[in-house]
């Protein structure tokens, strides 16, 4: 038995060369080129964007399918699991750095830039009427707008996302305990809460544009608000897609109580999305 365990630990599955990364790169290039055409009012731009997007979807379905088949075929063991954990950890770390850059920009604008531009040195020569108050679109921006309050739609979204963190944790516990029906139900609830969050955020954006005159072009406040919340919404969308794939696999009976890193990786990502939203709610909406 010890010899078999040693053999399994030394095993590392190396898949055959795939053309999915090449196809994905081509699709991204098509989308980028189409976007350039759209921005320059050249014909065929949206066709390129749509074709690239469809290729990306096709690539993801096929590549995910190959990986799932390898996993269910028993080709992954201890060392592959270690690699997956390290890979997911570094991926989430890169996402942390991504959002750290945007939070850093928000800190710089609020704490350093706005007070400096409103100081006596600048007011005397450049912007006499500018005051160091936040939210601010910055000096020279005269169009009136209203900031987004914290205790309306953002508070509802906070409750939704924190609740989804609880449901995915319960689903993980149910998987480890072998309670498959409970797993499927709470994982579905997690997806439903995430999709509801996105729906509320879409309504929030429409409310901001139509009633608050708050837009992406509303100076420093508008750009930081929509960039931070918008990129977070994109990450919630990606997480909801990942959860849906995992849910479909759970319905098919995939994953074992002692071997289910695909589920764990998605749960890690979802908790990361929760933590980022708490930072957004505090520093973008509340303070």
C-alpha positions as CSV (number, residue, x, y, z in Angstrom):
1,X,0.0,0.0,0.0
2,X,2.9,2.4,0.8
3,X,4.4,1.6,-2.6
4,X,1.2,2.4,-4.4
5,X,0.8,5.6,-2.5
6,X,4.4,6.6,-3.4
7,X,3.7,5.8,-7.1
8,X,0.5,7.9,-7.1
9,X,2.3,10.8,-5.4
10,X,5.1,10.7,-8.0
11,X,2.6,10.7,-10.9
12,X,2.0,14.0,-12.6
13,X,-0.4,14.1,-15.6
14,X,0.9,16.1,-18.6
15,X,-1.9,16.7,-21.2
16,X,-1.3,16.5,-24.9
17,X,-0.7,19.8,-26.7
18,X,-4.0,21.7,-27.3
19,X,-4.9,24.5,-29.7
20,X,-7.4,26.1,-27.4
21,X,-5.0,28.8,-26.1
22,X,-4.2,29.7,-29.8
23,X,-7.9,29.9,-30.6
24,X,-8.5,32.0,-27.5
25,X,-5.7,34.4,-28.5
26,X,-7.1,34.7,-32.0
27,X,-10.5,35.4,-30.6
28,X,-9.2,38.2,-28.3
29,X,-7.3,39.7,-31.2
30,X,-10.5,39.7,-33.3
31,X,-12.4,41.4,-30.5
32,X,-9.6,44.0,-30.0
33,X,-9.4,44.7,-33.8
34,X,-13.2,45.0,-34.0
35,X,-13.1,47.4,-31.0
36,X,-10.6,49.6,-32.8
37,X,-12.8,49.6,-35.9
38,X,-15.8,50.6,-33.8
39,X,-14.0,53.5,-32.2
40,X,-12.9,54.7,-35.6
41,X,-16.3,54.3,-37.2
42,X,-14.9,51.8,-39.7
43,X,-17.2,49.1,-41.2
44,X,-17.2,45.6,-39.8
45,X,-16.2,46.5,-36.3
46,X,-19.1,45.0,-34.4
47,X,-18.9,41.9,-36.6
48,X,-15.3,41.4,-35.4
49,X,-16.3,41.9,-31.8
50,X,-19.2,39.4,-32.1
51,X,-17.2,36.8,-34.0
52,X,-14.4,37.0,-31.4
53,X,-16.9,36.7,-28.5
54,X,-18.5,33.6,-30.0
55,X,-15.1,32.1,-30.5
56,X,-14.2,32.8,-26.9
57,X,-17.4,31.1,-25.7
58,X,-16.8,28.1,-28.0
59,X,-13.2,27.8,-26.7
60,X,-14.3,27.9,-23.1
61,X,-16.9,25.2,-23.6
62,X,-14.4,22.9,-25.3
63,X,-11.4,23.6,-23.1
64,X,-13.5,23.3,-19.9
65,X,-14.9,20.0,-21.3
66,X,-11.5,18.6,-21.8
67,X,-10.3,19.5,-18.3
68,X,-13.5,18.1,-16.8
69,X,-13.1,14.9,-18.7
70,X,-9.5,14.6,-17.5
71,X,-10.6,15.1,-13.9
72,X,-13.4,12.6,-14.1
73,X,-11.2,10.2,-15.8
74,X,-9.0,9.9,-12.7
75,X,-5.9,11.6,-14.3
76,X,-5.5,14.1,-11.5
77,X,-3.9,13.2,-8.2
78,X,-1.9,14.8,-5.4
79,X,0.7,16.8,-7.3
80,X,-1.9,18.1,-9.7
81,X,-4.0,19.2,-6.8
82,X,-1.0,21.1,-5.4
83,X,-0.5,22.8,-8.7
84,X,-4.1,23.8,-9.0
85,X,-4.1,25.3,-5.5
86,X,-1.0,27.4,-6.2
87,X,-2.3,28.5,-9.5
88,X,-5.6,29.6,-8.1
89,X,-3.9,31.3,-5.2
90,X,-1.6,33.4,-7.5
91,X,-4.6,34.2,-9.8
92,X,-6.6,35.6,-6.8
93,X,-3.4,37.5,-5.7
94,X,-3.2,39.1,-9.1
95,X,-6.8,40.1,-8.8
96,X,-6.1,41.6,-5.3
97,X,-3.3,43.7,-6.9
98,X,-5.7,44.7,-9.7
99,X,-8.2,46.2,-7.3
100,X,-5.5,47.5,-5.0
101,X,-4.5,49.8,-7.9
102,X,-8.0,51.2,-8.2
103,X,-8.3,51.6,-4.5
104,X,-4.9,53.3,-4.5
105,X,-6.2,55.7,-7.1
106,X,-9.2,56.5,-5.0
107,X,-7.0,57.1,-2.0
108,X,-4.7,59.4,-4.0
109,X,-7.6,61.5,-5.3
110,X,-9.5,61.9,-2.0
111,X,-6.6,62.2,0.4
112,X,-3.9,63.9,-1.6
113,X,-5.1,65.4,-4.9
114,X,-8.3,67.1,-4.0
115,X,-6.9,68.8,-0.9
116,X,-3.8,69.9,-2.8
117,X,-5.8,71.4,-5.6
118,X,-7.9,73.3,-3.1
119,X,-4.9,74.7,-1.3
120,X,-4.1,78.4,-1.2
121,X,-1.2,77.9,-3.7
122,X,-3.6,76.6,-6.4
123,X,-6.7,78.5,-5.6
124,X,-5.0,81.8,-6.0
125,X,-3.9,81.1,-9.6
126,X,-6.0,78.3,-11.1
127,X,-9.3,77.5,-9.4
128,X,-10.4,80.2,-6.9
129,X,-13.8,78.6,-6.3
130,X,-12.7,75.0,-5.8
131,X,-13.1,73.4,-2.3
132,X,-11.6,70.3,-0.8
133,X,-14.8,68.3,-0.4
134,X,-15.6,64.7,-1.4
135,X,-17.4,63.6,-3.5
136,X,-15.9,65.9,-6.1
137,X,-15.7,65.7,-9.9
138,X,-12.5,67.9,-9.6
139,X,-11.8,71.5,-10.5
140,X,-13.3,72.9,-13.6
141,X,-16.2,70.5,-13.7
142,X,-19.4,72.6,-13.4
143,X,-22.1,70.1,-14.3
144,X,-24.3,69.3,-11.3
145,X,-24.6,65.7,-10.1
146,X,-25.6,63.8,-7.0
147,X,-23.4,61.1,-5.4
148,X,-24.7,57.6,-4.9
149,X,-25.9,57.0,-1.4
150,X,-24.9,54.0,0.7
151,X,-28.1,53.0,2.4
152,X,-30.3,52.3,-0.6
153,X,-29.5,49.9,-3.4
154,X,-25.8,49.4,-2.4
155,X,-27.0,48.2,1.1
156,X,-29.4,45.8,-0.6
157,X,-26.5,44.5,-2.8
158,X,-24.3,44.1,0.3
159,X,-26.9,41.9,2.0
160,X,-27.3,39.9,-1.2
161,X,-23.5,39.3,-1.7
162,X,-22.8,38.5,2.0
163,X,-25.8,36.1,2.0
164,X,-24.3,34.4,-1.1
165,X,-21.0,33.9,0.8
166,X,-23.0,32.1,3.5
167,X,-24.8,29.8,1.0
168,X,-21.7,28.8,-0.9
169,X,-20.0,27.9,2.5
170,X,-23.0,25.8,3.4
171,X,-22.9,24.1,0.0
172,X,-19.2,23.3,0.5
173,X,-19.9,21.8,3.9
174,X,-22.7,19.7,2.3
175,X,-20.3,18.5,-0.3
176,X,-17.8,17.3,2.3
177,X,-20.6,15.6,4.2
178,X,-22.0,13.9,1.2
179,X,-25.3,15.6,1.3
180,X,-25.8,16.1,-2.5
181,X,-29.4,17.5,-2.5
182,X,-28.4,20.1,0.1
183,X,-25.3,20.9,-2.0
184,X,-27.3,21.4,-5.2
185,X,-29.9,23.6,-3.5
186,X,-27.5,26.0,-1.7
187,X,-25.3,26.3,-4.7
188,X,-28.3,27.3,-6.8
189,X,-29.2,29.8,-4.1
190,X,-25.7,31.2,-4.4
191,X,-26.0,31.7,-8.2
192,X,-29.5,33.2,-7.8
193,X,-28.2,35.7,-5.2
194,X,-25.2,36.6,-7.5
195,X,-27.5,37.2,-10.5
196,X,-29.9,39.3,-8.4
197,X,-26.9,41.4,-7.3
198,X,-26.1,42.1,-11.0
199,X,-29.7,43.0,-11.7
200,X,-29.7,45.5,-8.8
201,X,-26.4,46.9,-9.9
202,X,-27.8,47.4,-13.5
203,X,-30.8,49.2,-12.0
204,X,-28.4,51.3,-9.9
205,X,-26.5,52.4,-13.0
206,X,-29.7,53.4,-14.8
207,X,-30.8,55.3,-11.7
208,X,-27.4,57.1,-11.5
209,X,-27.5,58.1,-15.2
210,X,-31.2,59.1,-15.4
211,X,-31.8,60.7,-12.0
212,X,-28.5,61.6,-10.4
213,X,-26.7,62.7,-13.6
214,X,-23.8,60.6,-12.4
215,X,-21.9,59.2,-15.3
216,X,-18.5,57.8,-16.2
217,X,-17.7,61.2,-17.6
218,X,-18.5,62.9,-14.2
219,X,-14.9,63.9,-13.5
220,X,-12.8,62.2,-10.8
221,X,-15.7,60.9,-8.8
222,X,-17.7,59.4,-11.7
223,X,-14.6,57.7,-13.2
224,X,-13.5,56.1,-10.0
225,X,-17.1,55.1,-9.0
226,X,-17.9,53.4,-12.3
227,X,-14.5,51.8,-12.8
228,X,-14.4,50.3,-9.3
229,X,-18.0,49.1,-9.2
230,X,-18.0,48.2,-12.9
231,X,-15.0,46.0,-12.7
232,X,-16.4,44.4,-9.5
233,X,-19.6,43.7,-11.4
234,X,-17.6,42.0,-14.2
235,X,-15.9,39.8,-11.6
236,X,-19.3,38.9,-10.1
237,X,-20.4,37.9,-13.6
238,X,-17.3,35.7,-14.1
239,X,-17.9,34.2,-10.7
240,X,-21.6,33.5,-11.4
241,X,-20.5,31.7,-14.7
242,X,-18.0,29.6,-12.8
243,X,-20.6,28.8,-10.1
244,X,-23.1,27.7,-12.8
245,X,-20.5,25.4,-14.4
246,X,-19.8,23.9,-11.0
247,X,-23.5,23.5,-10.2
248,X,-24.1,21.7,-13.5
249,X,-21.2,19.3,-12.6
250,X,-22.7,18.8,-9.1
251,X,-26.1,17.9,-10.7
252,X,-24.2,15.3,-12.8
253,X,-22.7,13.8,-9.6
254,X,-19.2,15.1,-10.1
255,X,-16.9,15.8,-7.1
256,X,-16.1,13.7,-4.1
257,X,-16.1,14.7,-0.4
258,X,-12.3,14.4,-0.3
259,X,-11.5,15.5,-3.9
260,X,-13.2,18.6,-5.2
261,X,-10.7,21.4,-5.8
262,X,-12.7,22.8,-8.7
263,X,-15.5,23.6,-6.3
264,X,-13.0,25.0,-3.7
265,X,-11.3,27.2,-6.2
266,X,-14.6,28.8,-7.3
267,X,-15.6,29.2,-3.6
268,X,-12.3,31.0,-3.0
269,X,-13.0,33.3,-5.9
270,X,-16.5,34.1,-4.7
271,X,-15.3,34.9,-1.2
272,X,-12.7,37.2,-2.7
273,X,-15.5,39.0,-4.6
274,X,-17.4,39.4,-1.3
275,X,-14.4,40.9,0.4
276,X,-13.8,43.4,-2.4
277,X,-17.4,44.5,-2.3
278,X,-17.1,45.2,1.4
279,X,-14.2,47.5,0.6
280,X,-16.2,49.2,-2.1
281,X,-19.2,49.7,0.1
282,X,-17.2,51.3,2.9
283,X,-14.8,53.5,0.9
284,X,-16.8,54.3,-2.2
285,X,-20.4,54.4,-1.0
286,X,-20.3,55.0,2.8
287,X,-17.3,57.2,3.7
